[in-house]
Amino acid sequence: MKIAIPTANNKLCMHFGHCEVFTMIDADPETASIQTTTLLDPPPHEPGVLPHWLAQQGAEMIIAGGMGQQAQSLFEEQNIKVVIGASGELTPNEVVTAYLNKTLATGDNICDH
């Protein structure tokens, strides 16, 4: 499973569209383990670009703090599962490990557009 994490300063970036890089993590859900980690420089942020680009990179899921409804719909159209409401000063590996272990705390979507 390839999971995209919007990242700034090696921490979860609260809004996916404003991240410095996307950390793409190949994880094995059956063993709850991380296989590989790759940093990807995103294209310029424009409406609709990131969901298509991440699909081209092989993303199957994105975990973010906040995301607008239109972006969520565009990710779903690309068959990318969306998990929003993640928070905290977590590294991408910590985010994915918590998700795989079903301990990732999620709250409200911090984005309202």
Secondary structure, 3 states (H helix, E strand, C coil): CEEEEEEECCEECCEHHHCCEEEEEEEECCCCEEEEEEEECCCCCCCCHHHHHHHHCCCCEEEECECCHHHHHHHHHCCCEEEECECCCCCHHHHHHHHHCCCCCECCCCCCC
